[in-house]
Amino acid sequence: MPTPYNMAFACLVCCKSFKRRIKLSEGCPEELTCPDCGGLAHHFGRHFKAPKKTDTKQWHKVRYLFEHGFRFQKIRIGSGHHDVVPYPDTLEEAKEFVLKYKRHATNKTTTPTRKGRTARN
């Protein structure tokens, strides 16, 4: 029997983060409805640690990474791929991170918009 995982979802409009128990064998939705604003809450995987709702600098960094295809998935490098790259702490570090690890970004790029809609690129 497959093990269910607690997957993180976050709304980038109202800065709400929550987890849902997901059985990977049944598939994992890319988006859910935000329980606070009704907008789109995007899937950020098992390892995402959301900033405080009031930490606007950190949410800006999360949006930037999301818009460039990073969903806080583990990025493994080195021999045997055992070394995990830490995610950046600041927006300035995030800009360098995106350039350095762009081959690890997902192919889906979206831009969060108001009213819970996203513009797909």
Backbone torsions as a table, in degrees:
resi	resn	phi	psi	omega
1	MET	NA	126.4	-179.9
2	PRO	-64.2	144.5	179.6
3	THR	-83.0	129.9	174.5
4	PRO	-77.3	148.5	179.5
5	TYR	-119.2	149.9	171.5
6	ASN	-85.9	111.8	-178.2
7	MET	-103.4	137.9	-179.9
8	ALA	-85.6	138.9	173.0
9	PHE	-128.5	146.7	179.7
10	ALA	-143.5	138.6	173.9
11	CYS	-93.0	121.4	-177.1
12	LEU	-87.3	-0.3	176.3
13	VAL	-91.2	-50.0	-177.6
14	CYS	-104.2	0.7	177.1
15	CYS	63.2	40.0	176.0
16	LYS	-100.7	132.1	176.2
17	SER	-122.8	142.4	178.5
18	PHE	-154.4	165.1	179.2
19	LYS	-118.0	149.7	175.1
20	ARG	-132.1	140.1	178.2
21	ARG	-77.6	121.8	-174.6
22	ILE	-126.7	133.7	170.7
23	LYS	-92.6	112.9	-175.2
24	LEU	-61.1	-28.0	178.7
25	SER	-64.9	-20.7	179.0
26	GLU	-97.7	1.7	-179.4
27	GLY	89.1	156.6	-179.2
28	CYS	-124.2	125.1	-179.5
29	PRO	-67.6	144.4	176.0
30	GLU	-75.1	-28.0	-177.4
31	GLU	-142.4	146.8	171.1
32	LEU	-129.3	169.4	176.1
33	THR	-80.6	132.4	178.5
34	CYS	-67.9	128.6	-179.3
35	PRO	-70.6	-16.4	-179.8
36	ASP	-90.6	-54.8	-172.7
37	CYS	-107.5	-9.7	-179.4
38	GLY	82.1	2.0	178.1
39	GLY	-79.9	-164.0	179.7
40	LEU	-91.3	129.7	172.5
41	ALA	-106.5	124.1	-173.7
42	HIS	-92.9	147.5	179.6
43	HIS	-73.5	126.8	178.7
44	PHE	-119.7	9.6	174.9
45	GLY	82.8	-171.9	-175.1
46	ARG	-82.6	-21.8	-168.7
47	HIS	-101.6	1.0	-177.6
48	PHE	-72.0	130.1	174.4
49	LYS	-115.5	108.4	-176.2
50	ALA	-71.2	142.6	172.5
51	PRO	-71.8	168.1	174.2
52	LYS	-60.6	147.1	-178.0
53	LYS	-56.6	-30.9	-177.2
54	THR	-87.1	-5.1	-177.8
55	ASP	-86.5	81.7	-173.2
56	THR	-63.8	-33.8	178.8
57	LYS	-63.5	-44.0	179.9
58	GLN	-68.7	-37.8	177.2
59	TRP	-67.0	-33.5	176.0
60	HIS	-63.8	-41.3	177.0
61	LYS	-63.8	-43.1	178.9
62	VAL	-60.8	-44.8	177.6
63	ARG	-59.7	-45.3	-179.7
64	TYR	-59.2	-48.7	179.4
65	LEU	-62.2	-43.4	178.8
66	PHE	-59.6	-46.0	-179.1
67	GLU	-64.0	-20.3	179.3
68	HIS	-104.6	15.4	170.8
69	GLY	92.4	12.6	179.5
70	PHE	-105.6	123.2	-176.8
71	ARG	-113.2	23.4	-179.7
72	PHE	64.8	28.1	171.1
73	GLN	-71.8	156.2	177.9
74	LYS	-71.6	136.8	175.4
75	ILE	-112.1	114.9	-176.0
76	ARG	-105.9	134.3	178.8
77	ILE	-134.2	176.1	176.5
78	GLY	85.9	174.3	-178.7
79	SER	-66.4	131.7	-178.4
80	GLY	74.9	-1.3	177.8
81	HIS	55.1	39.9	179.4
82	HIS	-93.2	-19.9	-179.8
83	ASP	-82.8	126.6	-178.8
84	VAL	-104.8	130.9	179.8
85	VAL	-78.8	127.6	177.0
86	PRO	-74.3	146.3	176.8
87	TYR	-76.2	152.7	-176.1
88	PRO	-68.0	155.0	179.9
89	ASP	-91.9	-25.8	-175.9
90	THR	-128.2	166.7	177.5
91	LEU	-64.0	-40.4	178.9
92	GLU	-60.9	-43.1	176.8
93	GLU	-65.7	-34.5	-179.8
94	ALA	-63.7	-37.2	179.3
95	LYS	-63.4	-42.1	176.6
96	GLU	-67.8	-40.9	-179.9
97	PHE	-58.8	-46.0	-179.2
98	VAL	-60.3	-43.2	179.0
99	LEU	-66.3	-44.0	-175.8
100	LYS	-69.8	-37.1	-173.8
101	TYR	-114.0	23.6	-175.3
102	LYS	-58.0	-26.5	179.5
103	ARG	-70.7	-13.6	178.3
104	HIS	-94.2	-4.4	-179.6
105	ALA	-70.6	153.0	175.3
106	THR	-73.5	161.0	179.7
107	ASN	-75.6	-21.0	-178.0
108	LYS	-82.2	125.2	173.0
109	THR	-124.3	131.2	179.1
110	THR	-135.6	154.5	177.7
111	THR	-116.3	119.0	178.5
112	PRO	-63.3	138.2	177.9
113	THR	-127.5	169.5	176.7
114	ARG	-66.1	164.1	178.8
115	LYS	62.9	20.8	172.6
116	GLY	76.2	8.2	178.9
117	ARG	-95.1	157.0	173.9
118	THR	-124.4	147.3	174.3
119	ALA	-98.2	119.6	-179.3
120	ARG	-88.9	136.3	179.2
121	ASN	-100.6	NA	NA
